[in-house]
Amino acid sequence: MSMFGAVDLSTLASRQDAPTTGGPASPGASANRAAGPAGAAAGSAGPAGSTVAAPLVVDVDAASLRGVAELSMQVPVVIILHTARSQASAELAGQLEALAQEHGGRFQLARVDIDAAPEVAQALQATSVPTVVALIGGQPVPMLQGAIPVDQLRGLLDQLLELAARNGVTGRLAPPDANTEPVEPEETEVERQAREAMERGDYAAAEKVYDHAIAQSPGDAELKAARDQIRLLKRMDGKDPHALLAAADAPGASVEDQLAGADAAVTLGDISVALGRGLEAVRSHTGQEREDARLRLLELFDVIGSSSPEVARARRQLAALLF
């Protein structure tokens, strides 16, 4: 996994008046431009320490990103880019949610599912998950990529809040209205049956649930994506992704080894690497092995999401290999 580590935000703050040169840690605009002079953020931040009516944790896509950026004029926003395919990103999202509660509204946590909103990940130039970027005064400040111990994460957030205070962004989120409960999407019968099978660890039964549903609605892309995600989880069950990658790179690796390496890369969040491995499996084999690789690659397209720019590019490359 590509990592640029944790950025020392206190160092960034101390250099905020220096010329910006960028650096290897930045996934987008440089941290100096993100912080800016104190007056730049304070000008739009409103009264110091003001209370803002907004939830502690929100799920964000391309349509709602602007609202999050506007909120960051008053309250720092911490954005985590995650995917259900990466256990590390799920764990980090949980840690950040607990820390958002612990800090009592001093920052908002915005969760971005890169499978549902790949364009947001592209806009923030995130190369893998988990990636965490903060917004202060509407500008991005890189924080970390990959997992770190929770104590280091807490310290990094403290540095972020210090930087926000230096820039006049000192608002606090109001506690949620106890009388307003978020409306959860109603679980379908197919989802319920598949979930119960997954909770039993019965991947085959969960897959059959979706196979039956797809037979009834063959054009439903969401059903196919869910089924292919279960197939991926089944293939990865009990496997060490790093060991699979090593086996895929070993001399004489079979087509199954190569495809297992693609699965492992998806699990680790390295989408481009995963697709590249799948394409190489197609390119380097013939006959039934090539067809097996092609079908597996199509499954990975569904798992990652057809709207992903990486998938669109890989589809073109696959077509060039085949035709």
C-alpha positions in Angstrom: 0.0 0.0 0.0 1.2 3.5 -0.8 1.7 5.5 2.3 2.8 9.0 3.0 2.5 8.8 6.8 1.3 11.3 9.3 2.0 15.0 8.8 3.3 17.0 11.7 0.6 19.7 11.7 2.3 21.8 14.3 5.2 22.1 11.9 2.9 23.1 9.1 1.4 25.8 11.3 4.7 27.2 12.1 5.6 27.5 8.4 2.3 29.0 7.3 3.8 32.3 6.3 6.6 30.7 4.3 6.5 30.2 0.5 4.7 27.0 -0.4 6.7 24.3 -2.3 4.4 21.3 -1.7 5.8 17.9 -0.6 5.5 14.2 -0.9 3.0 14.0 1.9 0.4 16.3 0.3 -2.6 14.5 -1.5 -3.8 17.8 -2.9 -3.1 21.5 -2.2 -0.1 22.1 0.0 -0.7 22.3 3.8 0.6 25.8 3.9 -2.1 27.0 1.4 -4.7 24.9 3.3 -3.8 26.7 6.5 -3.2 30.1 5.1 -2.8 33.3 7.1 -4.9 33.3 10.2 -7.1 36.1 8.9 -8.0 34.3 5.7 -9.9 31.5 7.5 -11.2 33.8 10.3 -12.8 36.1 7.8 -15.5 33.5 7.0 -15.5 31.5 10.2 -18.0 33.6 12.1 -17.7 34.4 15.8 -15.0 32.5 17.6 -16.3 29.5 19.5 -19.7 29.7 17.8 -22.1 26.8 18.0 -23.0 25.1 14.7 -26.1 22.9 14.3 -24.6 19.9 12.4 -24.1 16.2 13.2 -20.8 14.9 14.5 -20.5 12.2 11.8 -21.8 12.4 8.2 -21.4 10.3 5.1 -20.3 12.4 2.2 -20.4 12.0 -1.6 -19.6 14.4 -4.4 -23.0 16.2 -4.1 -22.5 16.9 -0.3 -18.8 17.7 -0.3 -19.4 21.4 -0.9 -21.6 21.6 2.2 -18.8 20.0 4.3 -16.3 22.4 2.9 -18.6 25.3 3.9 -18.9 23.9 7.4 -15.1 23.8 7.7 -15.1 27.6 7.7 -16.5 27.3 11.2 -15.6 23.8 12.5 -12.7 21.6 11.4 -13.8 18.7 9.3 -11.9 15.4 9.2 -12.5 13.3 6.1 -11.7 9.6 6.0 -11.8 7.8 2.7 -12.6 4.2 3.3 -14.1 1.0 1.8 -15.8 -2.0 3.2 -13.1 -4.1 1.3 -10.4 -2.8 3.6 -10.5 -3.9 7.3 -7.8 -1.3 8.1 -10.0 1.5 6.8 -13.1 0.2 8.7 -11.1 0.1 11.9 -9.7 3.6 11.4 -13.2 5.0 10.7 -14.4 3.4 13.9 -11.6 5.0 15.9 -12.2 8.4 14.4 -15.9 8.1 15.2 -15.1 7.4 18.8 -12.7 10.3 18.9 -15.3 12.6 17.4 -17.6 11.7 20.3 -14.8 12.1 22.7 -14.0 15.6 21.5 -17.6 16.7 21.9 -18.2 18.6 18.7 -14.8 20.2 18.2 -14.6 18.6 14.7 -16.9 16.8 12.3 -16.0 13.4 10.9 -17.0 13.0 7.2 -16.8 9.5 5.9 -16.3 8.9 2.1 -16.9 5.4 0.7 -14.6 5.4 -2.3 -16.7 2.7 -3.9 -19.8 4.9 -3.9 -18.0 8.2 -4.5 -14.7 7.5 -6.4 -14.7 11.0 -7.7 -14.2 12.4 -4.2 -11.1 10.2 -3.8 -9.9 11.4 -7.1 -10.5 15.0 -6.2 -8.4 14.6 -3.0 -5.8 12.6 -5.0 -5.9 9.7 -2.5 -4.0 6.8 -3.9 -5.1 4.1 -1.3 -7.3 3.6 1.7 -7.5 4.5 4.4 -6.6 8.1 3.8 -7.5 11.0 6.1 -7.6 14.6 5.1 -8.8 17.6 7.1 -10.5 20.7 5.9 -9.9 24.0 7.6 -11.4 27.1 6.1 -12.4 25.2 3.1 -8.9 24.1 2.3 -7.4 20.5 2.6 -4.7 19.7 5.1 -3.2 16.2 4.7 -3.2 14.1 7.8 -2.3 10.4 7.2 -2.6 7.5 4.9 -2.7 4.0 6.4 -3.4 2.9 10.0 -1.7 4.3 13.1 -2.1 3.6 16.8 -5.1 5.3 18.4 -2.9 7.3 20.8 -1.0 8.8 17.8 -4.2 9.5 16.1 -5.5 11.4 19.1 -2.3 13.4 19.2 -2.6 14.2 15.5 -6.2 15.5 16.1 -5.0 17.7 18.9 -2.4 19.2 16.6 -5.2 19.7 14.0 -7.4 21.6 16.4 -4.4 23.8 17.4 -3.9 24.6 13.8 -7.6 25.4 13.3 -7.6 27.7 16.3 -4.6 29.6 14.9 -6.7 30.2 11.8 -9.8 31.3 13.7 -11.8 28.1 13.1 -13.0 27.4 16.6 -16.7 26.6 16.3 -18.3 23.6 18.0 -21.0 21.3 16.7 -24.3 21.4 18.6 -25.3 18.1 20.1 -27.8 16.2 18.0 -31.5 16.6 18.7 -32.5 13.7 20.9 -35.9 13.7 19.2 -34.6 13.3 15.7 -33.5 9.8 14.8 -31.6 9.2 11.5 -33.6 7.2 9.1 -31.8 4.0 8.1 -32.5 2.5 4.7 -34.9 -0.4 5.0 -33.2 -3.7 4.6 -34.6 -5.8 1.8 -35.4 -9.5 2.1 -32.5 -10.4 -0.1 -30.1 -8.3 2.1 -31.5 -9.8 5.3 -31.0 -13.4 4.0 -27.5 -12.7 2.8 -26.6 -10.9 6.0 -27.8 -13.7 8.2 -25.8 -16.2 6.0 -22.7 -14.0 6.3 -23.1 -13.8 10.1 -23.0 -17.6 10.1 -19.9 -17.5 8.0 -21.8 -19.3 5.2 -20.5 -17.5 2.1 -21.9 -20.1 -0.2 -25.4 -19.6 1.1 -25.1 -15.8 0.9 -23.9 -16.2 -2.7 -26.9 -18.4 -3.6 -29.3 -15.7 -2.2 -27.9 -13.2 -4.7 -27.7 -15.8 -7.5 -31.5 -16.3 -7.0 -32.2 -12.6 -6.9 -30.1 -11.9 -10.0 -32.0 -14.7 -11.8 -35.2 -12.7 -11.0 -33.7 -9.4 -11.9 -30.8 -10.0 -14.3 -30.3 -6.3 -15.1 -29.8 -5.2 -11.5 -26.2 -4.1 -11.3 -26.3 -3.6 -7.5 -27.3 -7.2 -6.9 -24.4 -8.4 -9.1 -21.9 -6.1 -7.3 -23.1 -7.4 -3.9 -22.7 -11.0 -5.1 -19.2 -10.4 -6.4 -18.2 -8.7 -3.1 -19.3 -11.9 -1.3 -17.3 -14.0 -3.7 -14.3 -11.8 -3.0 -14.8 -12.1 0.7 -15.1 -15.9 0.3 -11.9 -16.2 -1.6 -10.0 -14.0 0.9 -11.5 -15.7 4.0 -8.6 -16.7 6.3 -6.0 -15.6 3.7 -3.0 -13.2 4.3 -3.2 -10.7 1.5 0.5 -10.0 1.8 1.3 -13.7 1.4 -0.9 -13.8 -1.6 0.9 -10.9 -3.2 4.2 -12.6 -2.6 2.9 -15.8 -4.2 1.6 -13.8 -7.2 5.0 -12.3 -7.8 7.0 -15.5 -7.4 8.5 -17.1 -10.6 6.1 -19.5 -12.3 3.0 -18.1 -10.6 -0.2 -19.7 -11.9 -3.1 -17.7 -13.2 -4.9 -18.4 -9.9 -1.9 -17.0 -8.0 -2.0 -13.9 -10.2 -5.8 -13.5 -9.6 -5.4 -14.1 -5.9 -2.8 -11.2 -5.9 -5.4 -9.0 -7.6 -8.0 -9.9 -4.9 -5.4 -9.1 -2.2 -4.6 -5.7 -3.7 -8.4 -4.9 -3.7 -8.6 -5.9 -0.1 -5.7 -3.6 0.8 -7.3 -0.8 -1.1 -4.8 -0.6 -4.0 -7.3 -0.4 -6.8 -4.9 0.5 -9.6 -2.5 -2.3 -8.6 -5.4 -4.8 -8.4 -6.7 -4.0 -11.9 -3.2 -4.0 -13.3 -2.6 -7.5 -11.9 -5.9 -8.7 -13.4 -5.0 -7.3 -16.8 -1.6 -8.9 -16.7 -3.3 -12.3 -15.9 -5.4 -11.8 -19.1 -2.4 -10.7 -21.2 -0.1 -13.5 -20.1 -2.4 -16.5 -20.6 -4.4 -18.1 -23.4 -7.4 -20.4 -23.8 -9.5 -21.2 -20.7 -7.0 -19.6 -18.3 -7.3 -16.3 -20.2 -11.1 -16.6 -20.0 -11.0 -17.3 -16.3 -8.9 -14.2 -15.8 -11.2 -12.1 -17.9 -14.3 -13.2 -15.9 -12.5 -12.5 -12.6 -11.5 -9.1 -13.8 -15.1 -8.3 -14.7 -16.1 -9.3 -11.2 -13.5 -6.9 -9.8 -15.0 -4.2 -12.0 -18.3 -4.8 -10.3 -16.8 -4.8 -6.8 -14.8 -1.6 -7.3 -17.7 0.2 -9.1 -18.4 1.0 -12.7 -18.2 4.7 -12.0 -14.5 4.4 -10.9 -12.1 6.1 -13.4 -9.7 3.3 -12.7 -12.3 0.8 -13.9 -13.2 2.8 -16.9 -9.5 2.9 -17.9 -9.1 -0.9 -17.2 -12.1 -1.7 -19.4 -10.5 0.1 -22.3 -7.3 -1.8 -21.7 -9.1 -5.1 -21.5 -10.9 -4.4 -24.8 -7.5 -3.7 -26.4 -6.1 -6.9 -25.1 -9.0 -9.0 -26.4 -9.7 -7.4 -29.7 
